[in-house]
Amino acid sequence: MPEFFDRYINLAEDEEVIVSLERNLKALETLDVKQLNTLGDKVYAPGKWTIKDIFQHLIDNERIQSYRALRIARNDKTIMPGYDENLLAQNTTASQQTLQSLIEEFKLVRKSSIVLFKRFTDEMLQRKGVCSGIEISVLALGFQLSGHQIHHLKVIRERYLPLL
């Protein structure tokens, strides 16, 4: 289990990556967007992201990790750098979007990731590459996507919803 990514991978509940990604896509359907909208720009602590920022981060991370998975699956041995999530968060238009549009965009990006991972063979899923200085398999990147969503939705439930 690659260190750093393990905190997300361990949250994925299924043995099959596609099942896990699809389960988490369905979980988005149960979000109470009306309730989340009432939070507006509230944050649970100084320097933390808004709900919109969190969904933009989920979108950005999904795109980056899927791109990494694609390159590794295709046997690209290029070492891929990390990314600064805070820098990305400071340079978005999330605050100008509706929460609903961000959630819909995340669903589309997740559907694209599911299609991508369905096309990977077992051999491709086991291939490893280096991302952010850490060796990781394509399969682990898929579970990272799933666990990353679980992590952030848990943060929303536990730290943001009590603000209402």
C-alpha angles and dihedrals in degrees: 000000000000113000116245092020090059092077088066100033091055090059093060106103103198134076093221119064094214091051090050094049092046092048090053092047088056090049088064089064090064095056114121097226092178090057093045090050090059088066090065109171096341117136127192093229138008113282095020124125128259120242089261090052090052092054091046088052091051089052093048094047092048091054094046096047093044090051090051091048091050093052094047093045089053088054096253106159095194112133106238121214126230123250134232106240092191093053090051091047091053091054105052137097092229093123090057093052128079116251089237091056091050092050090048090050090050090051090052093048090048091050088052090050091051092052090048094051092046088060094054117099121223088258091053092049090056095050115112134212138168120261123170089354092302127111109232137166127234088245092053090051089055092052089046088060091053096044093045090060091046090051095052096043088052090052089052092050096044103036108022106035092056086062090070 
